Amino acid sequence: MVFRIDLKIFLFFILFYLTKQIEIYSVVMIFAIIHELSHLMAGILLKMQVKRITLMPVGLSVEFNLSQDDYNSKVLKSNKLEIKRIIIALAGPLSNIIIMLITKILKINTELSQIIIYSNFLIAIFNFLPIYPLDGRENFEICFKFICK
């Protein structure tokens, strides 16, 4: 497993600091990292091997190695690999939805709860868009392959 830090994160940090938006950026980054850690946990629970973790300006990026068994299952017309990838892909937005629900149930300070709810909502929704580096591009490919079989 390799851990990398994208140096552009420091440029983002300086930009948001100078524009006095560092608090908002920090909150969004925390929930984006939780989102990606959910993908990581789902992959680990499904016995996928982590290839690389990269800290980027928009959160973490997690890549998994595909095992020989997963490829062999795919060749034998099994959807095991695609189902694993769908579960991993849905784990991130699911974590954001759970955080939103917990925040709503706990009825935390209204300003803080609004920031938590809106930032998690945006992370969950934007990660369904098929845009790099968001999860939507891969989610779209996985679902398209799974449905079209």
N, C-alpha and C positions, 0 to 999 in steps of 0.2 A: 504494500500500500504506500502510495506517495501522497504527501501533503504539500500543496503549493499555495503561495499567496500572490495574487495578481497585483502588481504594483500600482495599477490605476486606482485601487482603493484609497491610496493616500491622496491622490488628486481629488477624488470625490469628498474625502474627509475635509481637506482644505477648503474646497469650494463651498461646502455646506457650513463650515465654520465661519467663513468670511461673510456669508449671506445670513448668518444667524439662524440657520435651519438645522443645526446639528442635532437638536433634540428629536425632531421629526425623523431625520435620517437614522438616528440611533434606534428609535422604536421600530421603524420599518425593518432595519437590518436584524434586530433581535428576532422578530417574528419570521423573517425570511430564513434565518438560520434554523429556527425551530421547524419550519416547514421542510427544509432540506434534511434535517436530522430525522424527521419522520420517514422520509424516503429511505434514509440510511438504515434505520431500525427495521423497517419492513423488509429490506433486502437482506439484512443479517438474519432475521427470523426465517426467511425463506431460503437460507443457506447459500446466498449469493456471496461471492468474494469481492471485496472492495478493491478496485483498481487504483482510483485516484480521488482525492478530495481537494478541491480548489476553493480558496476564499476569494470571491470576486466582489466588485462594487455593489452587486445586486443580491448578495448572499453567498451561500455555498453552492458548489457544483459537485455532485457525487456521480462517479462512474463505476460500473460493476464489470468484473470479468465474467464471461459466460463459460460455464464448465462444459466439459466434453459430454456429460450426461444430458445437459440441456439441449445441445445440438443433436445428439442421438435421438432424443425424444421427439424433436422437431422433424427429423427425417422419417420417423415412424408414424407420421401424421398425427402426432399428439399436439395438443395446444398448451402443454404444460409451461413452456417458456413464455408464451404470450400471456397466459393467465398470471404468472409471476410478475411480468413486467406491468400488467394492468394494476395489480395490487400495489406494487411499488409506486406507480404513478399516482394512484388515488390517495395514497397515505399522506402526501403533503397537503393537498387541499382539505382533506378530512381533519388534519390537525388544526388548520386555521378555523374551520367551522366549529370544532370543539372549543377552541379558545373563545370564539365569539359567544357561544352558548353559555359557557362558564361565566364570562364577564357579564352577560345579561342576567343570569340567575343570581350572581353575587351582589348585583346592584352597587358597584363601586362608584366612587366620585364621578359625577356626570361627565366632566371634561376628559378625564383620564379614560373612562369607559368608552367614550365616543372615539377617541384616538385609537384605542385597542380594537374596537369593533371595525372601524373603517379601514385601518391598516390591514387587518386580517382579511377583510372582505376583498380589498383590492389585490392582495397577494393571491388569494384563492382564485379570483376571477381572471386576473392577468395570466396566471399559470395555465389556464385552459386555452389561451390564444396561441396559435401556431407561429410563434415568433422566437428566433434565437435570441438570447440564451434561455428563454423560459421553457417550462416543461411541456407546453402545449404542442410544440412541433413533434416531439417524440410521442406524446399521447395520441396525437392525430394519426401518426404512422402506425402505432400499435393497434389502435381501434380499427383503422382502415383495413389492415392485414387480417385482423381477427374476424371482422364482419364479412369481408369479401371471400373468405375461404369456403 
